[in-house]
Amino acid sequence: MISARTAAIRAAASPRPQLLRTLASTPQDLPRITERRPGETGRGGKASDAGVKVAVFGATGFLGRYVCSNLGANGTMVYIGNRGDEFSHRHLRTMFELGRS
């Protein structure tokens, strides 16, 4: 009886081959944000257009400025919602090209 129970536990704990094939093929199918795409324009970095649009709320906070910095370095268009005054988001201007639509 004990050997049947341990065999059932081992069978349940072993990974299924179908699931492993699905997970192994997923990262290759997803585009990387640092690669240049066929329709991408610009010099690269914040002047390029990665074709990705993101809305960030809390961009003037502690973690938000680092998230926006990485997004801006890859050419992502970021919409930032801010309830504060002009001085609270002044440091974000250097990460993006302003007025690009």
TAJOQUI-V592244 format. One record per backbone hydrogen bond with DSSP energy under -0.5 kcal/mol. NH is the residue of the N-H (numbers start at 1). CO is the residue of the C=O. Records with the same first field share a line. If there is no record, write none. Layout:
NH = CO, CO
This chain:
5 = 1
6 = 2
7 = 3
8 = 4
9 = 5
10 = 6
11 = 7
12 = 8
13 = 9
14 = 10
20 = 16
21 = 17
22 = 18
23 = 19
24 = 20
25 = 21
26 = 22
27 = 23
29 = 25, 26
30 = 26
35 = 32
40 = 37
41 = 49
47 = 44
48 = 45
49 = 41
50 = 48, 75
54 = 77
56 = 54, 79
57 = 55
58 = 81
61 = 58
65 = 61
67 = 63
68 = 64
69 = 65
70 = 66
71 = 67
72 = 68
73 = 69
74 = 70, 71
75 = 72
76 = 71
77 = 52
78 = 76
79 = 54
80 = 78
81 = 56, 79
88 = 85
89 = 85, 86
90 = 87
92 = 89
93 = 90
95 = 92
96 = 92, 93
98 = 96
100 = 97
